[in-house]
């Protein structure tokens, strides 16, 4: 079931058209990486989804609610953290969360418990009585995420949430997003750091030059039969071994480097097992046989390569 639906979305900063006929749907419970080069339109798209920008044309529905006709109702369904956000520096962390809860009309009954729960979720419980202005970049980011989800939204939109965070804070952020997904929250994350998105994303939405170029479900991408396999032997890969490997059905483009070889292989897991058995039976001294999982980065680079080919054609 789709929880976010975008149809025919166009947006411009005259005379430049930033978004061009955007169409996509996101399933409930998905975690979508919104990726693309600088200036592709990622932030503008997120701002349109939250009704902070008014598109030239098109329709956006959030959990079945038309965001242009009933923005307040739609906003109750979502939380949004922009790339650059402000805090009330003279308020404590608890006061910031309380104020945002009031703005989102969180009921007074159970409000303190909700604030404590959010603080625990984003790991800022020890800082509840400290002023927001005294927080480091990483803890300001955690507070920002807490503010975005104080009203328990079904959808969370994050624009470059890992920007400026140290490696440890990024690991905590990834684990936090995984926990939210396990609770059934739908999340869209804009980021340039594809390796981190790999930890938790189920989908990838690629935007280039204001157009959606691809909407990839990562499980489908990984299920494509051609796989890169890394093979390590207990001795150098000689010509005889190369000939045996290259001659096996489904093996393409074998390349060697000392005792290691890589190849592209067309076939599922059972076919890969049969290939490994074949090599052992032929006396090839296999030490490691590693089918490389297809990654978010590989999906993005495959698309980028396709786009370059189309542009040069």
C-alpha positions as CSV (number, residue, x, y, z in Angstrom):
1,X,0.0,0.0,0.0
2,X,1.4,3.4,-1.0
3,X,1.7,6.0,1.8
4,X,3.3,8.7,-0.3
5,X,2.0,9.4,-3.8
6,X,3.3,12.1,-6.2
7,X,1.8,12.7,-9.6
8,X,2.8,15.1,-12.3
9,X,4.8,17.4,-9.9
10,X,6.5,20.4,-11.5
11,X,8.3,23.2,-9.7
12,X,10.3,26.2,-10.9
13,X,12.3,29.1,-9.7
14,X,11.6,31.3,-12.8
15,X,13.0,30.9,-15.3
16,X,14.6,27.7,-14.2
17,X,12.4,24.5,-13.9
18,X,13.7,22.6,-10.9
19,X,11.3,19.6,-10.9
20,X,10.0,18.1,-14.1
21,X,6.9,15.9,-14.1
22,X,7.8,13.9,-11.0
23,X,5.9,10.7,-10.4
24,X,6.4,8.0,-7.8
25,X,4.8,6.1,-4.9
26,X,6.4,4.9,-1.7
27,X,5.1,1.8,0.1
28,X,4.3,2.0,3.8
29,X,7.2,0.9,6.0
30,X,9.8,1.5,3.3
31,X,13.1,3.4,3.8
32,X,13.9,5.3,0.6
33,X,17.2,6.8,-0.3
34,X,16.7,10.0,-2.3
35,X,20.0,10.4,-4.2
36,X,21.4,12.5,-7.0
37,X,24.1,15.0,-7.7
38,X,24.2,18.5,-6.3
39,X,21.5,20.7,-7.7
40,X,19.4,17.7,-8.9
41,X,16.3,18.9,-6.9
42,X,16.4,16.7,-3.8
43,X,15.8,19.4,-1.2
44,X,13.2,21.1,-3.4
45,X,11.3,17.8,-3.7
46,X,11.4,17.3,0.1
47,X,10.1,20.8,0.6
48,X,7.3,20.2,-1.8
49,X,6.3,17.0,0.0
50,X,6.0,19.0,3.2
51,X,4.1,21.8,1.5
52,X,6.9,24.3,2.3
53,X,7.1,25.0,-1.4
54,X,4.1,25.4,-3.7
55,X,4.6,23.5,-7.0
56,X,3.6,24.8,-10.4
57,X,1.4,21.8,-10.9
58,X,0.9,18.3,-9.7
59,X,-0.6,16.4,-6.8
60,X,0.9,15.0,-3.6
61,X,-1.0,12.7,-1.2
62,X,0.3,11.8,2.2
63,X,-1.4,8.7,3.6
64,X,-4.4,9.5,1.4
65,X,-4.5,13.2,2.3
66,X,-4.0,15.8,-0.4
67,X,-1.4,18.0,1.2
68,X,-2.4,21.1,-0.8
69,X,-6.1,20.9,0.3
70,X,-5.5,19.8,3.9
71,X,-1.9,20.6,4.9
72,X,-2.5,20.6,8.7
73,X,-3.9,17.1,8.6
74,X,-1.1,15.9,6.4
75,X,1.5,17.5,8.7
76,X,0.3,15.5,11.6
77,X,1.3,12.4,9.6
78,X,4.9,13.5,9.0
79,X,8.0,14.8,10.6
80,X,10.7,16.8,8.6
81,X,14.3,17.6,9.4
82,X,15.8,20.1,7.0
83,X,19.5,20.2,6.1
84,X,19.9,23.5,8.0
85,X,17.6,23.9,10.9
86,X,17.4,26.3,13.9
87,X,17.1,25.7,17.6
88,X,16.1,28.0,20.4
89,X,19.6,28.2,21.9
90,X,18.4,29.6,25.3
91,X,15.9,26.8,25.9
92,X,16.9,23.5,27.4
93,X,16.5,20.3,25.4
94,X,13.4,19.4,27.4
95,X,11.9,22.8,26.7
96,X,12.6,22.6,23.0
97,X,10.9,19.2,22.9
98,X,8.0,20.5,25.0
99,X,7.5,23.6,22.8
100,X,7.5,21.4,19.6
101,X,5.0,19.0,21.2
102,X,2.7,22.0,21.9
103,X,3.0,23.1,18.3
104,X,2.1,19.7,17.1
105,X,-0.9,19.5,19.6
106,X,0.5,16.5,21.5
107,X,-2.0,15.9,24.4
108,X,-0.8,17.1,27.8
109,X,-1.7,13.8,29.3
110,X,1.4,11.7,28.9
111,X,3.5,14.5,27.4
112,X,6.4,14.1,29.8
113,X,6.5,10.4,29.2
114,X,6.5,11.1,25.4
115,X,9.4,13.6,25.8
116,X,11.4,11.1,27.8
117,X,10.7,8.3,25.3
118,X,11.9,10.5,22.4
119,X,15.0,11.6,24.3
120,X,15.8,8.0,24.9
121,X,15.3,7.1,21.3
122,X,17.7,9.7,20.0
123,X,20.1,9.2,23.0
124,X,19.9,12.7,24.5
125,X,18.4,11.8,27.9
126,X,21.6,13.0,29.7
127,X,21.2,16.4,28.0
128,X,17.6,17.2,28.7
129,X,18.4,19.9,31.2
130,X,21.2,21.5,29.1
131,X,20.6,24.5,26.8
132,X,20.3,23.7,23.2
133,X,22.9,26.3,22.4
134,X,25.6,24.3,24.3
135,X,25.1,21.1,22.3
136,X,27.7,19.8,19.8
137,X,26.8,19.4,16.2
138,X,26.1,15.7,16.6
139,X,23.7,16.3,19.6
140,X,22.0,19.2,17.9
141,X,21.3,16.8,15.0
142,X,19.9,14.3,17.5
143,X,17.7,16.9,19.0
144,X,16.5,17.9,15.5
145,X,15.4,14.4,14.8
146,X,13.7,14.2,18.1
147,X,11.8,17.4,17.3
148,X,10.7,16.0,14.0
149,X,9.2,12.8,15.6
150,X,7.8,14.2,18.9
151,X,4.2,13.8,17.6
152,X,4.8,10.1,16.5
153,X,4.4,10.7,12.8
154,X,3.9,7.8,10.3
155,X,6.4,9.4,7.9
156,X,9.8,10.9,8.5
157,X,11.6,13.0,5.9
158,X,15.3,13.7,6.6
159,X,17.5,16.0,4.5
160,X,21.2,15.1,4.8
161,X,20.8,13.9,8.5
162,X,24.4,12.7,8.7
163,X,25.9,16.0,7.5
164,X,28.7,17.0,9.9
165,X,28.4,14.0,12.1
166,X,31.4,12.0,13.3
167,X,31.7,8.3,12.5
168,X,30.3,7.1,15.8
169,X,27.3,9.5,15.6
170,X,26.6,8.2,12.0
171,X,26.5,4.6,13.3
172,X,24.0,5.6,16.0
173,X,21.9,7.4,13.4
174,X,21.8,4.3,11.1
175,X,20.8,2.1,14.1
176,X,18.1,4.5,15.0
177,X,16.6,4.6,11.5
178,X,16.6,0.8,11.5
179,X,14.6,0.8,14.8
180,X,12.1,3.2,13.4
181,X,11.6,1.1,10.3
182,X,11.0,-2.0,12.5
183,X,8.2,0.0,14.2
184,X,6.6,0.4,10.8
185,X,7.6,4.1,10.1
186,X,8.0,5.2,6.5
187,X,11.3,7.1,6.0
188,X,12.8,9.1,3.1
189,X,16.5,10.1,3.5
190,X,18.4,12.5,1.2
191,X,22.1,11.9,1.4
192,X,25.3,11.8,-0.6
193,X,26.8,9.0,1.6
194,X,25.7,5.9,-0.2
195,X,27.6,3.5,2.0
196,X,25.6,4.6,5.0
197,X,22.3,4.5,3.2
198,X,23.1,0.8,2.4
199,X,22.7,0.0,6.1
200,X,19.0,0.7,6.3
201,X,17.4,1.6,2.9
202,X,14.9,-0.7,1.1
203,X,14.5,1.6,-2.0
204,X,16.4,4.1,-4.0
205,X,14.9,7.1,-5.8
206,X,17.3,8.6,-8.2
207,X,16.8,12.2,-9.3
208,X,18.9,13.9,-11.9
209,X,18.3,17.3,-13.6
210,X,14.9,17.6,-11.9
211,X,13.7,14.2,-13.2
212,X,13.2,10.9,-11.5
213,X,15.5,8.6,-13.5
214,X,14.9,5.4,-11.5
215,X,13.0,4.0,-8.6
216,X,14.9,0.8,-7.5
217,X,13.8,-1.7,-4.9
218,X,17.1,-3.0,-3.6
219,X,15.9,-6.6,-3.2
220,X,15.0,-6.6,-6.9
221,X,18.3,-5.1,-7.8
222,X,20.2,-7.8,-5.9
223,X,18.1,-10.5,-7.4
224,X,19.4,-9.7,-10.9
225,X,21.2,-12.9,-12.0
226,X,24.5,-11.5,-13.1
227,X,26.8,-11.4,-10.0
228,X,30.5,-10.5,-9.5
229,X,32.4,-13.3,-7.8
230,X,35.7,-12.9,-6.1
231,X,37.8,-16.1,-6.1
232,X,41.1,-16.6,-4.2
233,X,43.3,-19.7,-4.7
234,X,46.1,-21.1,-2.6
235,X,48.5,-20.5,-5.4
236,X,48.8,-18.0,-8.4
237,X,46.0,-18.2,-11.0
238,X,47.8,-19.8,-13.9
239,X,46.7,-20.1,-17.5
240,X,45.3,-23.6,-17.0
241,X,43.0,-22.4,-14.2
242,X,42.0,-19.3,-16.2
243,X,41.0,-21.6,-19.1
244,X,38.9,-23.9,-16.8
245,X,37.1,-21.0,-15.2
246,X,36.5,-19.1,-18.4
247,X,35.1,-22.2,-20.1
248,X,32.3,-22.8,-17.6
249,X,28.8,-21.8,-18.7
250,X,27.7,-18.5,-17.3
251,X,31.2,-17.2,-16.5
252,X,32.1,-13.8,-18.1
253,X,35.1,-11.5,-18.1
254,X,37.5,-13.4,-15.9
255,X,40.4,-11.2,-14.6
256,X,43.3,-12.4,-12.5
257,X,45.7,-10.7,-10.1
258,X,48.2,-13.0,-8.4
259,X,46.3,-15.7,-6.5
260,X,43.0,-13.9,-7.0
261,X,40.5,-13.7,-9.8
262,X,37.2,-12.0,-10.4
263,X,34.5,-12.8,-12.8
264,X,30.9,-11.9,-13.7
265,X,28.6,-14.9,-13.4
266,X,25.1,-15.3,-14.8
267,X,23.1,-17.6,-12.5
268,X,21.3,-17.8,-9.2
269,X,22.7,-19.2,-5.9
270,X,22.3,-22.8,-7.0
271,X,24.2,-22.1,-10.2
272,X,27.0,-20.5,-8.1
273,X,27.2,-23.6,-5.9
274,X,27.5,-25.7,-9.0
275,X,30.3,-23.5,-10.3
276,X,32.2,-23.9,-7.1
277,X,31.8,-27.6,-7.1
278,X,33.0,-27.7,-10.7
279,X,36.2,-25.9,-9.8
280,X,37.0,-28.2,-6.9
281,X,36.4,-31.3,-9.1
282,X,38.8,-29.8,-11.7
283,X,41.5,-29.5,-9.0
284,X,41.4,-25.7,-8.8
285,X,42.7,-25.0,-5.2
286,X,39.9,-22.6,-4.1
287,X,40.5,-20.8,-0.8
288,X,37.7,-18.3,-1.0
289,X,34.6,-18.0,-3.2
290,X,32.7,-14.8,-2.5
291,X,29.7,-13.6,-4.5
292,X,29.6,-9.9,-4.0
293,X,26.2,-8.5,-2.9
294,X,24.8,-5.8,-5.1
295,X,24.9,-2.5,-3.3
296,X,23.1,0.8,-3.3
297,X,26.3,2.3,-4.7
298,X,26.4,-0.2,-7.6
299,X,22.8,0.4,-8.4
300,X,23.4,4.2,-8.5
301,X,26.6,3.8,-10.6
302,X,24.8,1.5,-13.0
303,X,22.2,4.1,-13.6
304,X,24.8,6.9,-13.9
305,X,26.6,4.9,-16.6
306,X,23.3,4.3,-18.4
307,X,22.6,8.1,-18.3
308,X,26.0,8.9,-19.7
309,X,25.5,6.5,-22.6
310,X,22.1,8.0,-23.4
311,X,23.6,11.5,-23.4
312,X,26.5,10.6,-25.7
313,X,24.3,8.7,-28.1
